[in-house]
Amino acid sequence: MADRTLLPGARALVVPGARALVVLGASLALLAAGCGEQASDGKGSRGSGGGNPVSTPTASRPVPSDGKGSKDPDDINGDGHRDLLVPLPSRDENAEGRTAVVFGSAKGLDPSTHAVYDYLPGTVTTADLDGDGYPDFVSDADGSTEQGQPTVDWGGPGGPKPGAEPTRIRAADAGLSGPVRGDFDGDGHHDIAALRQDGSVTLLYGPFTRSGAPARTDTRPGGGSWLAADDIAPSGKPRATGLLVHKGDDGEQTGGVLYPARTGSGLSRTPVELREGNAVAFGDYDGDGARDLAIGDNGSRNNEPDTEEEPETVFSLAIYPGKGGDPVTHKIPESRENSYYGPGDYTSADPDGDGRDVLVVATDDGALLIDGGKKRTVVRREGPSRLDGKKIRAGSRDARLYSAADFDADGKEELILNWGASTLFMYGEKATHWWLTDGTSSRDKTAFATTSFTGRG
């Protein structure tokens, strides 16, 4: 799955402060918002669904710390169950956000078992860098100076240890930023890619030592402003992951290059030039076993007063086949009139467990699932009509797509949607309500609110 809480190109600052872990067992708020679904009729027309809110447990449960280790980079405590990282706002209005982990169980995600890491920003990347079976937390750094460098909080059965100082990643290239995880040579060890100050890429191959040194490094040219990598297989089965280097943009749609994955030898040194588009996702959309890349228009435009008026753009995306060949283009709906968001980020999901992914696009009207460019399904959820004594207007209640994952190990991935009252909730600042759907139906596997995690959640 892909965690796309921040817009592409956004950078996280590691803010010095107390390094304390807050473990909360307080009851979670019942998410009583109605849940709706848009059915597929080939035209994406609106259907309806009955509300099926799922009550969250009220019992206080400690975080399991008896895990034996896992190869899943999102199984934080190594107990064999995937966990969910949730961004929270900072206690300090001027500081970076925080990270919460909602832990999984044999029955799926369990919101009553969670931990809040006050010292970890809400944009961390998890990867098992030292290969001990417990994912580590990689925090971004300010790459504008030579001193800037990503840091690592080492994981364990109970997650990162509170009070432990982070380890600075050791590399000959100083000023690295924007780290993403992957397995770029397909050897089963988790790797990190990060941008150098000139926009080229440094590849840091695992396993890493506890002093922060990678097993080896490599570079690729790029001229990029942000990176996107194919995800590591949750099963732990080695799979080489490709890397996209996206060019800088100022709100307009720009392109980039793809370095295809090559098992055993690292990323290809011959990049594939890509069409323009600020939304990207990796997945197997045609079911041939190869990983494809989707890239397309996310709706952003450069509308600054001193820029020339841009021509109308038909929203579209292209899928680059993993086995090569010409990309296939599909149209996606334009944004609603006067909409702030428009079509947004992409993710991939396998909601029916058939082994073939569908592309999921964040839109104003919910999560749009594009299955082979023909069948289209829209899944919607809505936030509450009132919050903190204030009425929320109908147009501001639509949940946004966050990601997708299989938390109950039934072979089918749940869509993850979130909502918050702030107009900036898509950045993770006020995303307080969360839904894990039961496939594309109107039912939910889990629904909860993070307002009880901390005072300002």
For each residue, the residues with C-beta under 8 A, 3 or more apart:
1: 74 231 347 348 403 404 405 413 416
2: 228 231 281 282 347 348 403
3: 85 402 403
4: 8 345 347 402 403
5: 87 122 123 402 426 427 428 431
6: 10 12 123 427 428
7: 10 345 426 427
8: 4 226 228 246 278 279 280 345
9: 225 226 246 248 249
10: 6 7 123 427
11: 140 142 143 177 178
12: 6 96 121 122 123 139 140
13: 96 121 140 141 142
14: 96 121 139 140 141 142 151
15: 90 95 96 121
16:
17: 95 118 119
18: 118 119
19: 118 119 162 163 164 165
20: 118 119 162 163
21: 115 116 117 118 119 159 160 162
22: 115 116 117 118 454
23: 62 63 115 116
24: 114 115 116 452 453 454
25: 60 61 62 112 113
26: 60 452
27: 56 57 58 59 60 112 452
28: 56 57 58 111 112 448 449 450 452 453
29: 56 448 449 451 452
30: 53 55 56 449
31: 53 54 56 433 434 435 447 448 449
32: 53 384
33: 51 53 381 382 383 384 397 419 433 447
34: 51 53 382
35: 49 50 51 52 53 380 381 382 435 442 443 444 447
36: 48 49 51 380 381 382 442
37: 47 48 49 378 379 380 440 441 442
38: 44 45 46 47 365 366 377 378 379 380
39: 45 46 47 48 49 377
40: 44 47 369 375 376 377 378 440
41: 44 45 47
42: 374 375 376
43: 376
44: 38 40 41 333 368 376 377 378
45: 38 39 41
46: 38 39 365 378
47: 37 38 39 40 41
48: 36 37 39
49: 35 36 37 39 380 441 442
50: 35 442
51: 33 34 35 36 442
52: 35 442 443 444
53: 30 31 32 33 34 35 444 447
54: 31 444 445 446 447 448
55: 30
56: 27 28 29 30 31 111 112 446 447 448
57: 27 28 61 110 111 112
58: 27 28 112
59: 27 112
60: 25 26 27 112
61: 25 57 110 112 113
62: 23 25 65 113
63: 23 77 103 113 114 115 158 159
64: 67 77 79 103 113
65: 62 77 157 158
66: 79 157
67: 64 70 75 77 78 79 80 133 134 157
68: 78 79 80 133
69: 78 132 133 134
70: 67 75 78 79 80 133 134 236
71: 128 133 188 235 236
72: 75 82 135 234 235 236
73: 126 127 128 135 181 190 232 234
74: 1 82 83 84 85 126 135 234 405
75: 67 70 72 78 79 80 81 82 83 104 135
76: 83 85 101 103 126 134 135 155 159
77: 63 64 65 67 83 103 134 157 158 159
78: 67 68 69 70 75 133 134 155 157
79: 64 66 67 68 70 75 104
80: 67 68 70 75
81: 75 103 104 105 106 407 409
82: 72 74 75 104 109 234 405 406 407 409
83: 74 75 76 77 101 102 103 104 109
84: 74 101 102 104 109 405 407 416
85: 3 74 76 99 100 101 124 126
86: 99 100 101 102 114 431 434 450 453
87: 5 97 98 99 100 122 123 428 429 431
88: 97 98 99 100 116 122 428 450 453 454 456 457
89: 97 98 122 428 429 430 456 457
90: 15 93 94 95 96 97 98 456
91: 95 98 118 454 455 456
92: 95
93: 90
94: 90
95: 15 17 90 91 92
96: 12 13 14 15 90 121 122 123
97: 87 88 89 90 121 122 123 428 429
98: 87 88 89 90 91 116 117 118 119 120 121 122 454
99: 85 86 87 88 116 117 120 121 122 124 137
100: 85 86 87 88 114 115 116 117 450 453 457
101: 76 83 84 85 86 114 115 117 159
102: 83 84 86 109 110 111 113 114 448
103: 63 64 76 77 81 83 109 110 113 114 115
104: 75 79 81 82 83 84 108 109 110 407
105: 81 108 109 110 113
106: 81
107: 110 408
108: 104 105 407 408 436 445 446
109: 82 83 84 102 103 104 105 407 408 436 445 446
110: 57 61 102 103 104 105 107 113
111: 28 56 57 102 114 434 446 448
112: 25 27 28 56 57 58 59 60 61
113: 25 61 62 63 64 102 103 105 110
114: 24 63 86 100 101 102 103 111 453
115: 21 22 23 24 63 100 101 103 159
116: 21 22 23 24 88 98 99 100 453 454
117: 21 22 98 99 100 101 120 137 159 160
118: 17 18 19 20 21 22 91 98
119: 17 18 19 20 21 98 153 162
120: 98 99 117 124 137 139 153 160
121: 12 13 14 15 96 97 98 99 124 139 140
122: 5 12 87 88 89 96 97 98 99 428
123: 5 6 10 12 87 96 97 139 140 428
124: 85 99 120 121 137 138 139 140
125: 137 138 140 179 180 181 192
126: 73 74 76 85 135 136 137 138 155 181
127: 73 135 136 138 181 190 191 192 206 232
128: 71 73 131 132 133 134 135 136 155 190 206
129: 136 138 152 190 192 206 207 208
130: 136 154 206 207 208 209 210
131: 128 189 190 206 207
132: 69 128 155 156
133: 67 68 69 70 71 78 128
134: 67 69 70 76 77 78 128 154 155 156 157
135: 72 73 74 75 76 126 127 128 155
136: 126 127 128 129 130 152 153 154 155 160
137: 99 117 120 124 125 126 152 153 155 160
138: 124 125 126 127 129 150 151 152 169 179 181 192
139: 12 14 120 121 123 124 150 151 152 153 166
140: 11 12 13 14 121 123 124 125 150 177 178 179
141: 13 14 148 149 150 151 176 177
142: 11 13 14 145 148 177
143: 11 148 175 176 177 178 194 195 196 197
144: 148 175 177 197
145: 142 148 175
146: 174 175
147: 174 175
148: 141 142 143 144 145 174 175 176 177
149: 141 168 169 171 174 175 176
150: 138 139 140 141 168 169 176 177 179 192 194
151: 14 138 139 141 166 167 168 169
152: 129 136 137 138 139 166 167 168 169 208 212
153: 119 120 136 137 139 160 161 164 166 167
154: 130 134 136 160 161 164 167 210
155: 76 78 126 128 132 134 135 136 137 159 160
156: 132 134 159 160 161
157: 65 66 67 77 78 134
158: 63 65 77 161
159: 21 63 76 77 101 115 117 155 156
160: 21 117 120 136 137 153 154 155 156 164
161: 153 154 156 158 164
162: 19 20 21 119
163: 19 20
164: 19 153 154 160 161
165: 19
166: 139 151 152 153
167: 151 152 153 154 210 211 212
168: 149 150 151 152 212
169: 138 149 150 151 152 176 179 192 204 208 212 214
170: 211 212 213 214
171: 149 174 176 202 204 214 217
172: 217
173: 176 196 202 217 219
174: 146 147 148 149 171
175: 143 144 145 146 147 148 149 196 197
176: 141 143 148 149 150 169 171 173 179 194 195 196 202
177: 11 140 141 142 143 144 148 150 194 195
178: 11 140 143 194 195 226 227
179: 125 138 140 150 169 176 192 193 194
180: 125 192 193 194 227 228 229 243
181: 73 125 126 127 138 190 191 192 229 231 232
182: 190 191 192 193 229 230 231 232 241 243
183: 186 187 188 189 190 191 232 238 239 240 241
184: 191 193 203 205 229 240 241 243 261 266 267
185: 191 205 240 262 263 264 265 266 267
186: 183 238 239 240 241 261 262 263 264
187: 183 238 264
188: 71 183 236 238
189: 131 183 205 206 207 215
190: 73 127 128 129 131 181 182 183 206 207 232
191: 127 181 182 183 184 185 203 204 205 206 214
192: 125 127 129 138 150 169 179 180 181 182 203 204 206 214
193: 179 180 182 184 201 202 203 204 227 229 243
194: 143 150 176 177 178 179 180 201 202 204 227
195: 143 176 177 178 199 200 201 202 222 224 225 226 227
196: 143 173 175 176 199 200 201 202 219
197: 143 144 175
198: 223
199: 195 196 222 223 224 225 248
200: 195 196 219 220 221 222 223 224
201: 193 194 195 196 219 220 221 222 224 227 243 245
202: 171 173 176 193 194 195 196 217 218 219
203: 184 191 192 193 217 218 219 220 266 267
204: 169 171 191 192 193 194 208 214 217
205: 184 185 189 191 214 215 216 217 218 266
206: 127 128 129 130 131 189 190 191 192 214 215
207: 129 130 131 189 190 215
208: 129 130 152 169 204 212 213 214 215
209: 130 212 213
210: 130 154 167
211: 167 170
212: 152 167 168 169 170 208 209
213: 170 208 209
214: 169 170 171 191 192 204 205 206 208 217
215: 189 205 206 207 208
216: 205
217: 171 172 173 202 203 204 205 214
218: 202 203 205 266 267
219: 173 196 200 201 202 203
220: 200 201 203 243 245 259 267 269 271
221: 200 201
222: 195 199 200 201 245 257
223: 198 199 200 245 247 248
224: 195 199 200 201 227 245 246 247 248 256
225: 9 195 199 246 247 248 249
226: 8 9 178 195 246
227: 178 180 193 194 195 201 224 243 244 245 246
228: 2 8 180 243 244 246 280 282
229: 180 181 182 184 193 241 242 243 244 282
230: 182 241 242 243 261 282 291 293
231: 1 2 181 182 241 282
232: 73 127 181 182 183 190 239 241
233: 236 237 238 239
234: 72 73 74 82 405 406
235: 71 72
236: 70 71 72 188 233
237: 233
238: 183 186 187 188 233 263
239: 183 186 232 233 261 291
240: 183 184 185 186 261 262 263 264
241: 182 183 184 186 229 230 231 232 261 282 291
242: 229 230 258 259 260 261 267 282 291 293
243: 180 182 184 193 201 220 227 228 229 230 258 259 261 267
244: 227 228 229 256 257 258 259 274 280 293 295
245: 201 220 222 223 224 227 256 257 258 259 271
246: 8 9 224 225 226 227 228 249 254 255 256 278 280
247: 223 224 225 254 255 256
248: 9 199 223 224 225 254
249: 9 225 246 252 253 254 278 300 302
250: 302 304
251: 300 301 302 303 304
252: 249 300 301 302 310
253: 249 276 277 278 297 298 300 313
254: 246 247 248 249 276 278
255: 246 247 273 274 275 276 277 295
256: 224 244 245 246 247 274 295
257: 222 244 245 271 272 273 274
258: 242 243 244 245 271 272 274 293 320
259: 220 242 243 244 245 267 268 269 271 272
260: 242 267 268 272
261: 184 186 230 239 240 241 242 243 267 268 291
262: 185 186 240 265 266 267 268
263: 185 186 238 240
264: 185 186 187 240
265: 185 262
266: 184 185 203 205 218 262
267: 184 185 203 218 220 242 243 259 260 261 262
268: 259 260 261 262 271
269: 220 259
270:
271: 220 245 257 258 259 268
272: 257 258 259 260 320
273: 255 257
274: 244 255 256 257 258 277 293 295 320
275: 255 295 318 327
276: 253 254 255 297
277: 253 255 274 280 295 296 297 298 317 318
278: 8 246 249 253 254 297 298 300
279: 8 295 296 297 298 317 343 344 345 346 361
280: 8 228 244 246 277 293 294 295 346
281: 2 293 294 346 347 348 359 360
282: 2 228 229 230 231 241 242 291 292 293 294 348
283: 291 292 294 348 357 358 359
284: 287 288 289 290 291 292 322 355 356 357
285: 292 294 319 348 356 357 358 359 372
286: 292 321 356 372
287: 284 354 355 356
288: 284 321 322 323
289: 284
290: 284 321 322 323
291: 230 239 241 242 261 282 283 284 322
292: 282 283 284 285 286 319 320 321 322
293: 230 242 244 258 274 280 281 282 319 320 322
294: 280 281 282 283 285 317 318 319 320 346 348 359
295: 244 255 256 274 275 277 279 280 317 318 320
296: 277 279 315 316 317 318 332 346 361
297: 253 276 277 278 279 313 315 316 317 332 343
298: 253 277 278 279 342 343 344 345 346
299: 315 335 341 342 343 344
300: 249 251 252 253 278 342
301: 251 252 310 313
302: 249 250 251 252 307 310
303: 251 307 310
304: 250 251 307
305:
306:
307: 302 303 304 310
308:
309:
310: 252 301 302 303 307 313
311:
312:
313: 253 297 301 310
314: 331 334
315: 296 297 299 331 332 333 334 335 342 343
316: 296 297 329 330 331 332
317: 277 279 294 295 296 297 329 330 332 346 359 361 370
318: 275 277 294 295 296 327 328 329 330
319: 285 292 293 294 327 328 330 359
320: 258 272 274 292 293 294 295 327
321: 286 288 290 292 324 325 327 328
322: 284 288 290 291 292 293
323: 288 290
324: 321
325: 321
326:
327: 275 318 319 320 321
328: 318 319 321 373
329: 316 317 318
330: 316 317 318 319 370 373
331: 314 315 316
332: 296 297 315 316 317 343 361 363 368 370
333: 44 315 343 363 365 368
334: 314 315 342 343
335: 299 315 339 341 342 343 363 364
336: 339 342 364 365
337:
338:
339: 335 336 342 364
340: 423
341: 299 335 344 362 363 364 400 426
342: 298 299 300 315 334 335 336 339 363 364
343: 279 297 298 299 315 332 333 334 335 361 362 363 364 368
344: 279 298 299 341 361 362 363 400 401 426
345: 4 7 8 279 298 362 401
346: 279 280 281 294 296 298 317 359 360 361 362
347: 1 2 4 281 360 401 402 403 404
348: 1 2 281 282 283 285 294 357 358 359 360 404
349: 357 358 360 369 404 413 415
350: 353 354 355 356 357 358 406 412 413
351: 358 369 404 412 413 414 415 437 439 440
352: 412 439
353: 350 410 411 412 413
354: 287 350
355: 284 287 350
356: 284 285 286 287 350
357: 283 284 285 348 349 350
358: 283 285 348 349 350 351 369 370 371 372
359: 281 283 285 294 317 319 346 348 369 370
360: 281 346 347 348 349 367 368 369 370 401 404 415
361: 279 296 317 332 343 344 346 367 368 370 401
362: 341 343 344 345 346 367 368 400 401
363: 332 333 335 341 342 343 344 366 367 368 378
364: 335 336 339 341 342 343 398
365: 38 46 333 336 368 378 380 398
366: 38 363 378 379 380 381 398 399 401 417
367: 360 361 362 363 378 379 380 401 415 417
368: 44 332 333 343 360 361 362 363 365 376 377 378
369: 40 349 351 358 359 360 376 377 378 379 440
370: 317 330 332 358 359 360 361 373 376
371: 358 374 375 376 377
372: 285 286 358 375
373: 328 330 370
374: 42 371
375: 40 42 371 372
376: 40 42 43 44 368 369 370 371
377: 38 39 40 44 368 369 371 440
378: 37 38 40 44 46 363 365 366 367 368 369
379: 37 38 366 367 369 415 417 437 440
380: 35 36 37 38 49 365 366 367 398 399
381: 33 35 36 366 398 399 417 419 435 437 444
382: 33 34 35 36 397 398 399 419
383: 33 387 392 396 397 398 399 419 420 421 433
384: 32 33 387 392 397 433
385: 391 392 394 397
386: 389 390 391 392
387: 383 384 390 392 421
388: 421
389: 386
390: 386 387 421
391: 385 386
392: 383 384 385 386 387 396 397 421
393: 396 397
394: 385 397
395: 398
396: 383 392 393 421 423
397: 33 382 383 384 385 392 393 394 419
398: 364 365 366 380 381 382 383 395 419
399: 366 380 381 382 383 417 418 419 433 435
400: 341 344 362 417 418 419 425 426
401: 344 345 347 360 361 362 366 367 415 416 417
402: 3 4 5 347 416 417 418 431 434
403: 1 2 3 4 347 416
404: 1 347 348 349 351 360 413 414 415 416
405: 1 74 82 84 234 413 414 416
406: 82 234 350 409 410 411 412 413 414
407: 81 82 84 104 108 109 414 436 445 446
408: 107 108 109 414 445
409: 81 82 406
410: 353 406
411: 353 406
412: 350 351 352 353 406 439
413: 1 349 350 351 353 404 405 406
414: 351 404 405 406 407 408 436 437 438 439 445 446
415: 349 351 360 367 379 401 404 435 436 437 440
416: 1 84 401 402 403 404 405 434 435 436 437
417: 366 367 379 381 399 400 401 402 434 435 437
418: 399 400 402 425 431 432 433 434 435
419: 33 381 382 383 397 398 399 400 425 431 432 433
420: 383 425 429 430 431 432 433
421: 383 387 388 390 392 396 425 430 432
422: 425 429 430
423: 340 396
424: 427 429 430
425: 400 418 419 420 421 422 428 429 430 431 432
426: 5 7 341 344 400 431
427: 5 6 7 10 424
428: 5 6 87 88 89 97 122 123 425 431
429: 87 89 97 420 422 424 425
430: 89 420 421 422 424 425
431: 5 86 87 402 418 419 420 425 426 428 434 450
432: 418 419 420 421 425 449 450 451 457
433: 31 33 383 384 399 418 419 420 447 448 449 450
434: 31 86 111 402 416 417 418 431 446 447 448 449 450
435: 31 35 381 399 415 416 417 418 444 446 447
436: 108 109 407 414 415 416 444 445 446 447
437: 351 379 381 414 415 416 417 440 441 443 444 445
438: 414 441 443 444 445
439: 351 352 412 414
440: 37 40 351 369 377 379 415 437
441: 37 49 437 438
442: 35 36 37 49 50 51 52
443: 35 52 437 438
444: 35 52 53 54 381 435 436 437 438 447
445: 54 108 109 407 408 414 436 437 438
446: 54 56 108 109 111 407 414 434 435 436
447: 31 33 35 53 54 56 433 434 435 436 444
448: 28 29 31 54 56 102 111 433 434
449: 28 29 30 31 432 433 434 452
450: 28 86 88 100 431 432 433 434 453 457
451: 29 432 457
452: 24 26 27 28 29 449 457
453: 24 28 86 88 100 114 116 450 457
454: 22 24 88 91 98 116 457
455: 91
456: 88 89 90 91
457: 88 89 100 432 450 451 452 453 454
